Amino acid sequence: MVHPYVGSFYNRRAVYKNMGINYFYTTDSDTPVKYTASVGGGNHASDTSAYKNVLSKISSGNDSQFIQLLTMQNHTPWTFSGRDYNVIEPTDSNADLDTIESYLQGLHYTDNATQAFLDKLNKLKRPVTLVWYGDHWPGIFSFVNTSTDALSAHSTPYFIWQNDAAKKANGTVDVSESYADPSDFTAMVLKMNNMKVDPYWALKTELLEKVPTINNYKRDENGKLPFIDKNGKNIDEKSLTAEQQKLVKDFKLVQYDITTGKNYLLKTKFFQKVK
């Protein structure tokens, strides 16, 4: 885990340890991140610095690695001094133009840094699959309102990408969807790379392929899950087909068993990959 910031927020250090994460590299860890330079007068480590930290952790061996990066460049406050473009039209926003332009400048820096990062990953001989997604929108835009536009307020861009080495080693499958639940990302990566999976991820893959995306930012008063179709339309759980409802019920039972239940599945081969 790489996070070019302090590791105490949200009790991350303890949480990641409990999750089994082997290393958590921050600015204040025993082995701190090496690259922390900002860009354009920003307050936090730039995305370029963040990506450099990730590149420094990718091993040259054949062992599998999972590396997660939490960036900080575009976190408030936005003080980027450069302006590659200006907002000249009135905006429906809760902030002044200078704040908006500064935030957009940060996104411009992110675009350039991300493209350079992908180019470097593509030169590696070891297969790499990248999942890139946003955390949340800033509160400077009026549409970021859970009452008036809940879907837009909780939706951020994402993409899943393979370098050439991954495509050569595993092939590739288009797994992109207009809307995706972050809990689906692992199943999407495994499917893209034609990986053999255990029964748990087989169930997740079947949910991915047959059930609309879980609208995971809300529940109804009875705890039922809302879903979103490919056009962003809300779907009630009760309106799913019988097959879809069965898959959702199976997954709920699995989640119950491995969280607050008696862990029956841990005594089976449910989490053992098929050879």
C-alpha positions as CSV (number, residue, x, y, z in Angstrom):
1,M,0.0,0.0,0.0
2,V,1.4,3.4,-1.0
3,H,0.1,6.7,0.3
4,P,2.2,9.8,0.0
5,Y,0.7,11.4,3.2
6,V,0.5,10.5,6.9
7,G,-0.9,7.1,7.7
8,S,-3.0,7.9,10.7
9,F,-6.1,9.2,8.9
10,Y,-9.1,6.9,9.1
11,N,-7.0,4.6,11.2
12,R,-5.5,3.3,8.0
13,R,-2.4,1.8,9.6
14,A,-4.3,-0.5,11.9
15,V,-7.0,-1.3,9.4
16,Y,-4.6,-2.3,6.6
17,K,-2.6,-4.5,9.1
18,N,-5.9,-6.3,10.0
19,M,-6.6,-6.8,6.3
20,G,-3.3,-8.6,5.8
21,I,-1.5,-5.8,3.9
22,N,2.2,-6.5,4.3
23,Y,3.5,-3.0,3.8
24,F,2.0,0.5,4.2
25,Y,4.4,3.2,2.8
26,T,3.5,6.7,3.9
27,T,5.4,9.9,4.7
28,D,5.6,8.9,8.4
29,S,6.1,5.1,8.1
30,D,9.2,3.4,9.3
31,T,10.2,3.2,5.6
32,P,8.8,6.4,4.3
33,V,7.8,7.0,0.6
34,K,10.8,8.4,-1.3
35,Y,9.1,10.8,-3.6
36,T,7.0,13.7,-2.1
37,A,7.5,16.7,-4.4
38,S,4.4,18.7,-5.3
39,V,3.6,20.4,-8.6
40,G,2.4,23.9,-9.5
41,G,2.4,25.2,-5.9
42,G,0.2,22.4,-4.7
43,N,-0.1,21.4,-1.1
44,H,0.4,17.7,-1.4
45,A,2.7,15.2,-3.2
46,S,2.0,15.3,-6.9
47,D,0.6,12.4,-8.9
48,T,4.0,12.2,-10.7
49,S,5.6,11.6,-7.3
50,A,3.0,9.1,-6.3
51,Y,3.5,7.2,-9.5
52,K,7.2,7.2,-9.0
53,N,6.7,5.6,-5.6
54,V,4.6,2.8,-7.2
55,L,7.2,2.2,-9.9
56,S,9.9,1.9,-7.2
57,K,7.9,-0.9,-5.5
58,I,7.3,-3.1,-8.6
59,S,9.6,-6.0,-8.4
60,S,11.4,-7.6,-11.3
61,G,10.6,-11.1,-10.2
62,N,7.8,-13.5,-11.1
63,D,5.9,-13.4,-7.8
64,S,2.5,-11.8,-8.0
65,Q,2.2,-8.3,-6.4
66,F,-0.8,-6.3,-5.4
67,I,-0.1,-2.6,-5.0
68,Q,-2.7,0.0,-4.1
69,L,-2.0,3.7,-4.4
70,L,-3.9,6.5,-2.7
71,T,-3.0,9.8,-4.2
72,M,-3.3,13.2,-2.5
73,Q,-2.4,15.8,-5.3
74,N,-6.0,17.0,-5.9
75,H,-7.1,17.0,-2.3
76,T,-8.3,20.4,-1.0
77,P,-7.1,23.1,-0.7
78,W,-6.4,23.8,-4.4
79,T,-3.5,26.2,-4.8
80,F,-2.1,25.3,-8.2
81,S,-0.5,28.4,-9.7
82,G,-0.4,27.4,-13.3
83,R,-3.3,28.0,-15.8
84,D,-3.2,26.0,-19.0
85,Y,-6.7,27.2,-19.7
86,N,-9.3,29.4,-18.1
87,V,-13.0,29.1,-17.3
88,I,-14.6,32.0,-19.2
89,E,-18.3,30.9,-19.0
90,P,-20.4,31.2,-15.9
91,T,-20.5,27.9,-14.0
92,D,-23.1,26.3,-11.8
93,S,-20.8,26.1,-8.8
94,N,-20.5,26.7,-5.1
95,A,-17.0,28.2,-5.5
96,D,-15.4,31.1,-7.3
97,L,-13.7,30.8,-10.7
98,D,-10.2,30.9,-9.2
99,T,-10.9,27.8,-7.1
100,I,-12.5,26.0,-10.0
101,E,-9.6,26.8,-12.3
102,S,-7.1,25.7,-9.7
103,Y,-8.9,22.3,-9.3
104,L,-9.1,21.8,-13.1
105,Q,-5.4,22.6,-13.3
106,G,-4.7,19.8,-10.9
107,L,-6.7,17.5,-13.1
108,H,-4.6,18.6,-16.1
109,Y,-1.5,17.7,-14.1
110,T,-3.1,14.3,-13.4
111,D,-3.8,13.6,-17.0
112,N,-0.2,14.2,-18.0
113,A,1.2,12.3,-15.1
114,T,-1.1,9.3,-15.7
115,Q,-0.2,9.1,-19.4
116,A,3.5,9.1,-18.5
117,F,2.9,6.4,-15.8
118,L,1.1,4.2,-18.3
119,D,3.9,4.6,-20.8
120,K,6.4,3.5,-18.2
121,L,4.3,0.5,-17.2
122,N,4.0,-0.5,-20.8
123,K,7.7,-0.8,-21.1
124,L,7.9,-3.3,-18.3
125,K,8.4,-7.0,-19.2
126,R,6.3,-8.3,-16.3
127,P,2.5,-8.3,-16.8
128,V,0.7,-5.4,-15.1
129,T,-3.0,-4.7,-14.9
130,L,-4.1,-1.3,-13.5
131,V,-7.4,-0.3,-12.0
132,W,-7.7,3.5,-11.8
133,Y,-10.7,5.3,-10.2
134,G,-11.7,8.4,-8.3
135,D,-12.6,8.6,-4.7
136,H,-15.2,11.3,-4.7
137,W,-16.0,14.7,-6.4
138,P,-15.0,17.9,-4.6
139,G,-17.8,19.9,-3.0
140,I,-17.2,22.9,-5.2
141,F,-19.7,21.9,-7.8
142,S,-23.5,22.3,-7.3
143,F,-24.3,18.9,-8.8
144,V,-22.4,17.2,-6.0
145,N,-25.6,17.1,-4.0
146,T,-26.9,13.8,-2.7
147,S,-30.5,15.1,-2.8
148,T,-30.7,16.7,-6.2
149,D,-28.3,14.5,-8.2
150,A,-27.3,11.5,-6.1
151,L,-26.0,9.4,-9.0
152,S,-23.6,12.1,-10.3
153,A,-22.5,12.9,-6.8
154,H,-21.4,9.4,-6.2
155,S,-20.0,8.5,-9.6
156,T,-16.4,9.1,-10.6
157,P,-14.3,8.1,-13.7
158,Y,-12.5,4.7,-13.8
159,F,-10.7,2.6,-16.2
160,I,-9.0,-0.9,-16.2
161,W,-5.8,-1.2,-18.3
162,Q,-3.3,-3.8,-19.2
163,N,0.3,-3.3,-20.4
164,D,1.5,-5.2,-23.5
165,A,3.1,-7.8,-21.4
166,A,-0.2,-8.7,-19.7
167,K,-2.0,-8.9,-23.0
168,K,0.7,-11.2,-24.4
169,A,0.7,-13.4,-21.3
170,N,-3.0,-13.6,-20.6
171,G,-4.9,-12.3,-23.5
172,T,-7.5,-9.6,-22.9
173,V,-11.3,-9.2,-22.6
174,D,-13.2,-6.0,-22.7
175,V,-14.8,-5.7,-19.2
176,S,-15.7,-2.0,-19.3
177,E,-19.2,-0.9,-18.2
178,S,-20.9,2.4,-18.0
179,Y,-21.3,1.9,-14.3
180,A,-19.3,-0.4,-12.0
181,D,-19.4,-1.1,-8.3
182,P,-15.8,-0.8,-6.9
183,S,-16.4,-4.3,-5.3
184,D,-16.6,-5.6,-8.9
185,F,-13.1,-4.4,-9.9
186,T,-11.3,-7.6,-8.8
187,A,-13.7,-9.8,-10.7
188,M,-13.3,-7.5,-13.7
189,V,-9.5,-7.8,-13.6
190,L,-9.5,-11.5,-13.2
191,K,-11.9,-11.8,-16.2
192,M,-9.8,-9.5,-18.3
193,N,-6.8,-11.6,-17.7
194,N,-8.5,-15.0,-18.2
195,M,-7.5,-16.1,-14.7
196,K,-8.7,-19.3,-13.1
197,V,-10.7,-18.4,-10.0
198,D,-12.0,-19.9,-6.8
199,P,-15.8,-20.4,-6.3
200,Y,-16.1,-17.0,-4.5
201,W,-14.7,-15.1,-7.5
202,A,-16.7,-17.3,-9.8
203,L,-19.8,-16.1,-8.0
204,K,-18.7,-12.5,-8.2
205,T,-18.0,-12.9,-11.9
206,E,-21.5,-14.3,-12.4
207,L,-22.9,-11.3,-10.5
208,L,-20.9,-9.0,-12.7
209,E,-22.1,-10.6,-15.9
210,K,-25.8,-11.2,-15.0
211,V,-26.8,-8.7,-12.4
212,P,-27.0,-4.9,-12.7
213,T,-24.5,-2.8,-10.9
214,I,-25.1,-2.5,-7.1
215,N,-25.9,1.1,-6.3
216,N,-23.8,0.8,-3.1
217,Y,-24.2,4.3,-1.7
218,K,-27.6,3.8,-0.3
219,R,-30.1,1.2,1.1
220,D,-33.8,1.4,1.4
221,E,-35.4,1.3,4.9
222,N,-35.7,-2.5,4.7
223,G,-32.0,-3.0,3.9
224,K,-32.8,-3.9,0.3
225,L,-30.1,-3.2,-2.4
226,P,-30.8,-0.7,-5.2
227,F,-29.2,-1.3,-8.5
228,I,-28.2,0.7,-11.6
229,D,-28.6,-0.4,-15.2
230,K,-26.2,0.5,-18.0
231,N,-28.1,3.8,-18.6
232,G,-27.9,4.9,-15.0
233,K,-31.5,4.0,-14.2
234,N,-32.3,2.9,-10.7
235,I,-33.6,-0.7,-10.3
236,D,-35.2,-2.1,-7.2
237,E,-34.0,-5.5,-6.0
238,K,-37.6,-6.8,-6.1
239,S,-37.8,-6.1,-9.8
240,L,-34.8,-8.3,-10.6
241,T,-35.4,-11.6,-12.5
242,A,-35.7,-14.8,-10.5
243,E,-32.2,-15.9,-11.6
244,Q,-30.7,-12.5,-10.6
245,Q,-32.5,-12.5,-7.2
246,K,-31.1,-16.0,-6.5
247,L,-27.5,-14.8,-7.3
248,V,-27.9,-11.8,-5.0
249,K,-29.3,-14.0,-2.2
250,D,-26.4,-16.4,-2.6
251,F,-23.9,-13.5,-2.4
252,K,-25.6,-12.1,0.7
253,L,-25.4,-15.5,2.4
254,V,-21.7,-15.7,1.6
255,Q,-21.1,-12.2,2.9
256,Y,-23.0,-13.0,6.1
257,D,-21.1,-16.2,6.6
258,I,-17.6,-14.6,6.3
259,T,-18.5,-11.6,8.4
260,T,-20.9,-12.1,11.3
261,G,-21.8,-15.7,10.6
262,K,-20.0,-18.9,11.7
263,N,-17.5,-19.1,8.8
264,Y,-18.7,-22.4,7.4
265,L,-17.2,-21.6,4.0
266,L,-13.7,-21.3,5.5
267,K,-13.9,-25.0,6.2
268,T,-14.6,-25.8,2.6
269,K,-12.7,-25.2,-0.7
270,F,-14.8,-22.2,-1.5
271,F,-11.8,-19.9,-1.3
272,Q,-9.3,-22.2,-3.0
273,K,-8.4,-21.4,-6.6
274,V,-9.2,-24.1,-9.2
275,K,-6.0,-25.6,-10.7
